Structure formats: structure tokens, C-alpha cells
Amino acid sequence: MLERMIYTSKAADGIGSLCLFNILSKARANNALLGITGHLIFDGTHFTQCIEGPTEAINKLWSSLVADQRHQEINIVSRAPIKMRRYGLWSMSFSSYKPLNGHNMPGFFPLNEDTVEFEIERLMKLADTN
């Protein structure tokens, strides 16, 4: 079964562009192996992420996220079966402030102070459209 899970977490102190680059690089490799796609938004303090994939893969990824010290106050917003992926083209696309993409990673969609809340709200609305 294909599922979509949306979660939020508070980032541990010290998350900068290099740490974000490492998180995304590892996530992309792991997600590709697990058959997971998704989108991550980082507003400088909090992560909001949508992940999509087979139930077993979502379970495995969730276990690793809960154990990851870079996440605090991690909470599932929604988790439900889906018929089709919203982020099928990306093992992990991401949005954040432009300076946090110092490594010019593909799949980056820059945000600014005016758009970050809108994009988080848009991602959260996926919870209602499973």
C-alpha cells in the first residue's frame, strides 16, 4: 500500500547549510533505496516534511527519524493511504531560505519571509487530500 505521512519537528541547534546539505544528501540516497519520495521545508527552526511510499518503507524511515538527534519535538500531522504520489519526481525536494542552499543542490525551491508560511500551509493541506 502507498502512504503519505506529514510530520513536523523542531531542529536541533546548529542546523546550518552544511548540516542541511548532509541531511538532504543522505535522505535522497536512503529514500531512493526505500522507494520514498517527498518534500522537506526548513524555516530555519522547524522541519515540515511530506514523505510518500510503501507502508514498510514509511515505517522504517519513521523509526530512523524518531532516533535522529537533529529532530526534537517530532510529531505526525497525518498518515494515510494515497492513490498517487504528489512528489513522485523527487526522492527529496526541499524548500528553505536561499542562503541555506550554499551547495546548489538540485530540487531546491527557495523561500523568503513572505512565502515560507504559505508553503508550509500548502504542504499541510495535503493531509486533507489523501
CYANA upper distance limits for C-alpha pairs under 8 A (distance plus 0.5 A):
  1 MET  CA     54 PRO  CA      6.03
  1 MET  CA     55 THR  CA      6.47
  1 MET  CA     81 PRO  CA      7.41
  2 LEU  CA     52 GLU  CA      7.59
  2 LEU  CA     53 GLY  CA      5.73
  2 LEU  CA     54 PRO  CA      5.05
  2 LEU  CA     55 THR  CA      6.70
  2 LEU  CA     81 PRO  CA      6.23
  2 LEU  CA     82 ILE  CA      6.23
  2 LEU  CA     83 LYS  CA      7.43
  2 LEU  CA     84 MET  CA      8.25
  3 GLU  CA     52 GLU  CA      6.07
  3 GLU  CA     53 GLY  CA      6.00
  3 GLU  CA     54 PRO  CA      6.54
  3 GLU  CA     55 THR  CA      6.53
  3 GLU  CA     58 ILE  CA      8.09
  3 GLU  CA     79 ARG  CA      7.39
  3 GLU  CA     80 ALA  CA      5.99
  3 GLU  CA     81 PRO  CA      4.68
  3 GLU  CA     82 ILE  CA      5.73
  4 ARG  CA     50 CYS  CA      7.37
  4 ARG  CA     51 ILE  CA      6.19
  4 ARG  CA     52 GLU  CA      4.88
  4 ARG  CA     53 GLY  CA      7.23
  4 ARG  CA     78 SER  CA      8.33
  4 ARG  CA     79 ARG  CA      6.12
  4 ARG  CA     80 ALA  CA      6.18
  4 ARG  CA     81 PRO  CA      6.78
  4 ARG  CA     82 ILE  CA      6.80
  4 ARG  CA     85 ARG  CA      8.47
  4 ARG  CA    130 ASN  CA      7.93
  5 MET  CA     50 CYS  CA      6.21
  5 MET  CA     51 ILE  CA      5.84
  5 MET  CA     52 GLU  CA      6.92
  5 MET  CA     58 ILE  CA      8.23
  5 MET  CA     76 ILE  CA      7.74
  5 MET  CA     77 VAL  CA      8.03
  5 MET  CA     78 SER  CA      6.07
  5 MET  CA     79 ARG  CA      4.71
  5 MET  CA     80 ALA  CA      7.20
  5 MET  CA    127 ALA  CA      8.41
  6 ILE  CA     48 THR  CA      7.76
  6 ILE  CA     49 GLN  CA      6.04
  6 ILE  CA     50 CYS  CA      4.89
  6 ILE  CA     51 ILE  CA      6.91
  6 ILE  CA     76 ILE  CA      6.55
  6 ILE  CA     77 VAL  CA      5.88
  6 ILE  CA     78 SER  CA      5.82
  6 ILE  CA     79 ARG  CA      7.00
  6 ILE  CA    124 MET  CA      7.79
  6 ILE  CA    127 ALA  CA      7.43
  7 TYR  CA     48 THR  CA      6.37
  7 TYR  CA     49 GLN  CA      6.04
  7 TYR  CA     50 CYS  CA      7.25
  7 TYR  CA     74 ILE  CA      7.54
  7 TYR  CA     75 ASN  CA      5.99
  7 TYR  CA     76 ILE  CA      4.76
  7 TYR  CA     77 VAL  CA      5.55
  7 TYR  CA     78 SER  CA      7.54
  8 THR  CA     46 HIS  CA      7.55
  8 THR  CA     47 PHE  CA      5.99
  8 THR  CA     48 THR  CA      4.98
  8 THR  CA     49 GLN  CA      6.94
  8 THR  CA     73 GLU  CA      8.46
  8 THR  CA     74 ILE  CA      6.24
  8 THR  CA     75 ASN  CA      5.95
  8 THR  CA     76 ILE  CA      7.09
  8 THR  CA     77 VAL  CA      7.51
  9 SER  CA     46 HIS  CA      6.16
  9 SER  CA     47 PHE  CA      5.74
  9 SER  CA     48 THR  CA      7.24
  9 SER  CA     71 HIS  CA      6.25
  9 SER  CA     72 GLN  CA      6.19
  9 SER  CA     73 GLU  CA      5.80
  9 SER  CA     74 ILE  CA      4.66
  9 SER  CA     75 ASN  CA      6.81
 10 LYS  CA     45 THR  CA      6.59
 10 LYS  CA     46 HIS  CA      4.89
 10 LYS  CA     47 PHE  CA      6.73
 10 LYS  CA     71 HIS  CA      6.30
 10 LYS  CA     72 GLN  CA      5.44
 10 LYS  CA     73 GLU  CA      6.24
 10 LYS  CA     74 ILE  CA      7.33
 11 ALA  CA     15 ILE  CA      7.35
 11 ALA  CA     45 THR  CA      6.03
 11 ALA  CA     46 HIS  CA      5.82
 11 ALA  CA     47 PHE  CA      7.10
 11 ALA  CA     70 ARG  CA      6.27
 11 ALA  CA     71 HIS  CA      5.62
 11 ALA  CA     72 GLN  CA      6.61
 12 ALA  CA     69 GLN  CA      7.62
 12 ALA  CA     70 ARG  CA      5.30
 12 ALA  CA     71 HIS  CA      6.37
 12 ALA  CA     72 GLN  CA      6.87
 13 ASP  CA     70 ARG  CA      8.46
 14 GLY  CA     19 CYS  CA      8.49
 15 ILE  CA     19 CYS  CA      6.05
 15 ILE  CA     20 LEU  CA      6.99
 15 ILE  CA     44 GLY  CA      8.32
 15 ILE  CA     70 ARG  CA      8.47
 16 GLY  CA     20 LEU  CA      6.55
 16 GLY  CA    100 LEU  CA      7.24
 17 SER  CA     21 PHE  CA      6.50
 17 SER  CA     99 PRO  CA      8.03
 17 SER  CA    100 LEU  CA      5.05
 17 SER  CA    101 ASN  CA      6.81
 17 SER  CA    102 GLY  CA      6.82
 17 SER  CA    103 HIS  CA      8.34
 18 LEU  CA     22 ASN  CA      6.75
 19 CYS  CA     23 ILE  CA      6.65
 20 LEU  CA     24 LEU  CA      6.61
 20 LEU  CA    100 LEU  CA      7.98
 21 PHE  CA     25 SER  CA      6.51
 21 PHE  CA    101 ASN  CA      8.16
 21 PHE  CA    103 HIS  CA      7.59
 21 PHE  CA    105 MET  CA      8.35
 22 ASN  CA     26 LYS  CA      6.65
 23 ILE  CA     27 ALA  CA      6.47
 24 LEU  CA     28 ARG  CA      6.44
 24 LEU  CA     92 MET  CA      7.63
 25 SER  CA     29 ALA  CA      6.96
 26 LYS  CA     30 ASN  CA      6.57
 27 ALA  CA     31 ASN  CA      6.18
 27 ALA  CA     91 SER  CA      8.27
 27 ALA  CA     92 MET  CA      7.42
 28 ARG  CA     32 ALA  CA      6.52
 28 ARG  CA     91 SER  CA      5.68
 28 ARG  CA     92 MET  CA      5.97
 29 ALA  CA     33 LEU  CA      7.02
 29 ALA  CA     91 SER  CA      8.27
 30 ASN  CA     34 LEU  CA      6.80
 31 ASN  CA     35 GLY  CA      6.35
 31 ASN  CA     36 ILE  CA      5.18
 31 ASN  CA     37 THR  CA      7.05
 31 ASN  CA     91 SER  CA      6.10
 31 ASN  CA     92 MET  CA      7.98
 32 ALA  CA     36 ILE  CA      6.60
 32 ALA  CA     37 THR  CA      8.04
 32 ALA  CA     91 SER  CA      6.09
 34 LEU  CA     53 GLY  CA      8.35
 34 LEU  CA     57 ALA  CA      6.07
 35 GLY  CA     53 GLY  CA      6.42
 35 GLY  CA     54 PRO  CA      7.66
 35 GLY  CA     57 ALA  CA      7.69
 35 GLY  CA     91 SER  CA      8.33
 36 ILE  CA     51 ILE  CA      7.07
 36 ILE  CA     52 GLU  CA      5.95
 36 ILE  CA     53 GLY  CA      5.06
 36 ILE  CA     54 PRO  CA      7.89
 36 ILE  CA     57 ALA  CA      7.55
 36 ILE  CA     58 ILE  CA      8.03
 36 ILE  CA     91 SER  CA      6.53
 37 THR  CA     51 ILE  CA      6.27
 37 THR  CA     52 GLU  CA      5.71
 37 THR  CA     53 GLY  CA      7.02
 37 THR  CA     85 ARG  CA      8.35
 37 THR  CA     87 TYR  CA      6.28
 37 THR  CA     88 GLY  CA      6.30
 37 THR  CA     89 LEU  CA      7.85
 37 THR  CA     90 TRP  CA      5.98
 37 THR  CA     91 SER  CA      4.68
 37 THR  CA     92 MET  CA      6.30
 38 GLY  CA     49 GLN  CA      7.76
 38 GLY  CA     50 CYS  CA      5.76
 38 GLY  CA     51 ILE  CA      4.84
 38 GLY  CA     52 GLU  CA      6.34
 38 GLY  CA     86 ARG  CA      8.32
 38 GLY  CA     87 TYR  CA      5.71
 38 GLY  CA     88 GLY  CA      7.95
 38 GLY  CA     90 TRP  CA      6.80
 38 GLY  CA     91 SER  CA      6.52
 38 GLY  CA     92 MET  CA      5.45
 38 GLY  CA     93 SER  CA      6.88
 39 HIS  CA     49 GLN  CA      6.22
 39 HIS  CA     50 CYS  CA      5.85
 39 HIS  CA     51 ILE  CA      7.21
 39 HIS  CA     87 TYR  CA      7.35
 39 HIS  CA     90 TRP  CA      8.18
 39 HIS  CA     92 MET  CA      5.85
 39 HIS  CA     93 SER  CA      5.21
 39 HIS  CA     94 PHE  CA      5.75
 39 HIS  CA     95 SER  CA      8.25
 40 LEU  CA     47 PHE  CA      7.35
 40 LEU  CA     48 THR  CA      6.43
 40 LEU  CA     49 GLN  CA      4.87
 40 LEU  CA     50 CYS  CA      7.03
 40 LEU  CA     92 MET  CA      7.44
 40 LEU  CA     93 SER  CA      6.84
 40 LEU  CA     94 PHE  CA      5.01
 40 LEU  CA     95 SER  CA      6.78
 41 ILE  CA     47 PHE  CA      6.17
 41 ILE  CA     48 THR  CA      5.66
 41 ILE  CA     49 GLN  CA      6.62
 41 ILE  CA     94 PHE  CA      6.11
 41 ILE  CA     95 SER  CA      5.22
 41 ILE  CA     96 SER  CA      6.37
 41 ILE  CA    119 GLU  CA      8.49
 41 ILE  CA    120 ILE  CA      7.53
 42 PHE  CA     46 HIS  CA      6.27
 42 PHE  CA     47 PHE  CA      5.20
 42 PHE  CA     48 THR  CA      7.10
 42 PHE  CA     94 PHE  CA      8.28
 42 PHE  CA     95 SER  CA      6.89
 42 PHE  CA     96 SER  CA      5.58
 42 PHE  CA     97 TYR  CA      8.41
 43 ASP  CA     47 PHE  CA      7.32
 43 ASP  CA     96 SER  CA      6.37
 43 ASP  CA     97 TYR  CA      7.59
 43 ASP  CA    116 VAL  CA      7.21
 44 GLY  CA     96 SER  CA      8.06
 44 GLY  CA     97 TYR  CA      8.26
 48 THR  CA    120 ILE  CA      7.39
 49 GLN  CA    123 LEU  CA      8.39
 50 CYS  CA    123 LEU  CA      7.70
 51 ILE  CA     58 ILE  CA      8.07
 52 GLU  CA     58 ILE  CA      7.83
 52 GLU  CA     85 ARG  CA      7.02
 52 GLU  CA     87 TYR  CA      8.12
 53 GLY  CA     57 ALA  CA      6.90
 53 GLY  CA     58 ILE  CA      6.70
 54 PRO  CA     58 ILE  CA      6.76
 55 THR  CA     59 ASN  CA      6.68
 56 GLU  CA     60 LYS  CA      6.76
 57 ALA  CA     61 LEU  CA      6.64
 58 ILE  CA     62 TRP  CA      6.46
 59 ASN  CA     63 SER  CA      6.79
 60 LYS  CA     64 SER  CA      7.09
 61 LEU  CA     65 LEU  CA      6.70
 62 TRP  CA     66 VAL  CA      6.69
 63 SER  CA     67 ALA  CA      6.96
 64 SER  CA     68 ASP  CA      6.62
 65 LEU  CA     71 HIS  CA      7.72
 66 VAL  CA     71 HIS  CA      7.83
 66 VAL  CA     74 ILE  CA      7.51
 77 VAL  CA    124 MET  CA      8.43
 77 VAL  CA    127 ALA  CA      7.87
 78 SER  CA    127 ALA  CA      6.08
 79 ARG  CA    127 ALA  CA      8.01
 80 ALA  CA    130 ASN  CA      6.86
 81 PRO  CA    130 ASN  CA      7.06
 82 ILE  CA    130 ASN  CA      5.74
 83 LYS  CA    130 ASN  CA      8.26
 87 TYR  CA     91 SER  CA      8.44
 87 TYR  CA     93 SER  CA      8.48
 90 TRP  CA    107 GLY  CA      7.82
 92 MET  CA    107 GLY  CA      7.95
 93 SER  CA    106 PRO  CA      8.39
 93 SER  CA    107 GLY  CA      5.16
 93 SER  CA    108 PHE  CA      6.60
 93 SER  CA    109 PHE  CA      8.30
 94 PHE  CA    107 GLY  CA      6.79
 94 PHE  CA    108 PHE  CA      5.68
 94 PHE  CA    109 PHE  CA      6.70
 95 SER  CA    108 PHE  CA      6.24
 95 SER  CA    109 PHE  CA      5.23
 95 SER  CA    110 PRO  CA      5.98
 95 SER  CA    111 LEU  CA      6.75
 96 SER  CA    100 LEU  CA      7.12
 96 SER  CA    101 ASN  CA      8.23
 96 SER  CA    108 PHE  CA      8.33
 96 SER  CA    109 PHE  CA      7.53
 96 SER  CA    110 PRO  CA      5.97
 96 SER  CA    111 LEU  CA      5.73
 96 SER  CA    112 ASN  CA      8.22
 96 SER  CA    116 VAL  CA      8.08
 97 TYR  CA    101 ASN  CA      7.96
 97 TYR  CA    110 PRO  CA      6.05
 97 TYR  CA    111 LEU  CA      5.38
 97 TYR  CA    112 ASN  CA      6.20
 98 LYS  CA    102 GLY  CA      8.24
 98 LYS  CA    110 PRO  CA      5.62
 98 LYS  CA    111 LEU  CA      7.05
 98 LYS  CA    112 ASN  CA      8.03
101 ASN  CA    105 MET  CA      7.20
101 ASN  CA    108 PHE  CA      7.91
104 ASN  CA    108 PHE  CA      8.24
111 LEU  CA    115 THR  CA      6.17
111 LEU  CA    116 VAL  CA      6.06
112 ASN  CA    116 VAL  CA      6.48
113 GLU  CA    117 GLU  CA      8.41
114 ASP  CA    118 PHE  CA      8.30
115 THR  CA    119 GLU  CA      6.71
116 VAL  CA    120 ILE  CA      6.79
117 GLU  CA    121 GLU  CA      6.64
118 PHE  CA    122 ARG  CA      6.62
119 GLU  CA    123 LEU  CA      6.68
120 ILE  CA    124 MET  CA      6.65
121 GLU  CA    125 LYS  CA      6.73
122 ARG  CA    126 LEU  CA      7.60
123 LEU  CA    127 ALA  CA      8.29
124 MET  CA    128 ASP  CA      8.36
125 LYS  CA    129 THR  CA      7.41
126 LEU  CA    130 ASN  CA      7.19
